[in-house]
Amino acid sequence: MMTRGNSIIKGIEPETVVKLLNRAYADEWLAYYQYFIEAKVIKGIMKDAAFAELTQHANDELRHANMVADRIIQLGGTPLLNPQEWFTHTNCGYEEPKKFDVVAILEDSIKGEQCAISTYSELADLVKDKDIVTYDIVSQILADEVEHEADLQDLHDDITEFVQNIKSTMQ
């Protein structure tokens, strides 16, 4: 279904944008679950701070999935309907937590955010000056992902420094 809002897309096919958005949609759902489950199983020093951060990020990823799904529908597409499709369409994959300590969980989460930043940067470059609505949505999500990476990295660095300080005072 072509609407007036879709007719402002220039130089790129809506179907191409839908395909790329569905890949991002898969990433958002997998990221949501990764943060959700990491917050449940995390252990160790400063786990409460990490729990709060992971829970907030899970909520943001769910909001992102909603934004992406809405845009897919606006473009006349259908968001992936079966969760099994998330694994075949994902850009970033899913890292099952193997170690539950805070530092390992944060390192896995940082890698995920770095992938999301790359994915949304590429998507923003592709739709810039061609699809302003998708560009706006992608830019908002990209800004969140950059903030997530910084938040996680800061927490990781704080914990690592704290542990190193304790170790050095014990020697």
HUQUI-V567461 format. One record per helix or strand of 2 or more residues. SS is the DSSP state (2 for helix, 1 for strand). FROM is the first residue (numbers start at 0). TO is the last residue. If there is no record, write none. Layout:
# HUQUI-V567461
SS;FROM;TO + SS;FROM;TO
This chain:
# HUQUI-V567461
2;5;7 + 2;13;40 + 2;46;73 + 2;83;88 + 2;101;126 + 2;131;169
